[in-house]
Amino acid sequence: MDEVLREEKTLKIYTFYRVSQNSGTNLGDTTAYNQQYVALNGESIAKMKELPEEQRTKIRLKNPRQHVLETLCAALKKDVLAGCVVVILGDLNENIVDTNLNHVLEDIGIVNVLKNKMCDGIENVRSHNRGKSIIDGIWVSEQLL
């Protein structure tokens, strides 16, 4: 840690929320999923309405759950290559101990603090009163861990 503090580094702190639903078919207009879906796909949805039905399937719509991870990882790769120190605080809405995101972030040089520093029995910890697991996480650059 002393070596990190001796050098001048840029610190970037990310916070993000990943919607819990996987689709918006039966969800209300005011849910976070549908709001993000419309924000990401509004222009494409408008174009689809003008096209014949057989051409509508050619337009690829963005999934908000996937999109937040793709954009986060793309930004993190640039930051790590630029030598930034990174802290991420996120509500993943899935078990952060078992998620594939941990492997993707580790490849970038970012580690899951809770998974790496918590004691045995982490599988039985939860971060939501109705949940069964930890869905909120903290990830940092390897040099901070």
N, C-alpha and C positions, 0 to 999 in steps of 0.2 A: 504494500500500500504506500510506503514511503516513496518508492520510485515513481509511482503515479503522481503523487502530490508534488514532487520536485520538478517535474516537467510541466510546461504549460499545455493543457489539453482542453479541448472543447467538450463540455458535458451536455448531452442531449437527454431530455426526459420525455418519454412518450407515455401517454395514457390512452387507453382505448377500451371500447365496449363492443363486444361481439354479440349480435342478436342471438336469441336462443332458438328461434324457429329455423327450420330448413326450407320451408316454402310458405308462400303467402296465400294459398288457395282459399282457405276457410278463415282467414284472419281479418279483423276489422281494419278500416282505413287508418286508424290512429295508432296502430301498433308500430313499434320501432322497426320491425322487419319491413312492413309495407312502406313506411316513410323512406327508409333507405333504398328499398327496391325501386320506388318511383324516382327518387333522386338520381340513382345510377342509370335507370333505363327509360326515363321519361321520353326522350327524343326517339329512341328505338320503338317504344310502344306506340307513339304517334305515327311513325312510318309504317308499322305493321298494319295499322287500321286502314291505310291507303292501298295496301298490297292485296292481290288475290290470295286466297287461303293457302294455296299450294306453295307460294313464295314466302309466307310468314315463318315457316320453320327454318328458313335459311338465316334468319336474324338471331344472333346469339345474345341472350340476355344475361346480365351479371347477377350472380347470387351474392347478396350482402355478406353472408357468413364467410364465403371464400374470398371475396374481394378485400375485406379488411385485413386478412392474413397476407394476401398477395402484396398489397400496397405497403403494409408494415415491413415485410421481409425485404422488399425492394429498397425501401428507404434505409433499413438497417445495414444492408450490404454496402451501400454508398457511404454511410457514416463510419462503419468499421474500416473500410478501405482508406478513408480520409483520416483515420487515427482518432476518431471521437470516442469518448467514454460514454456508454449508453446505460440508461436505467429505464425499464419498461414496467408500468403498472397497468394491469389489464383484467377486465372481467371477461373471461373466455366463454363462460356458459357451457363448459364441459370440464371433465376431470383434468386438471392441469398437471397431475402427476403422471398420467398415462397417455397424454396427448402426443401425437406425432409432431406437433409444433416444437416440442423440446428438441427433437433430433434436428429439425431444420435450423433452429436457432443455434444449437451447439455447433453445427457446421459453419455458421456465420461467425461464431466466437462469443455467443451470448448464452448464459446459463440460467437455469431455473433456481433461484435462491431457496425457495421453500423445499424443493426436492433435494437439494444438495446440503442444506444446513439443518433441516428438522430431524428430530430423533426418530427412532423406530416407531412404527404405528401410524405413520402419516396417512395410510390408507383409511384409517378410521376417523380422520379429522374432516370437518366440513366447514364451509365458509358461507353457507346459506341456511337459514333456520329450517327450511323444508327439504334441503338437499341431503345428499349422501356422501358428498366429496368436496374437495377444495376446487372451486370454480374461478376464484380470483387469484391472480399470481403476481409475482415480482421476478423479473429477469434482469440481469446486469451483465456488463462486459466481463469476460473472464478475469481481467486484471483487477476488478473490484471485489470479486468473490474471495 
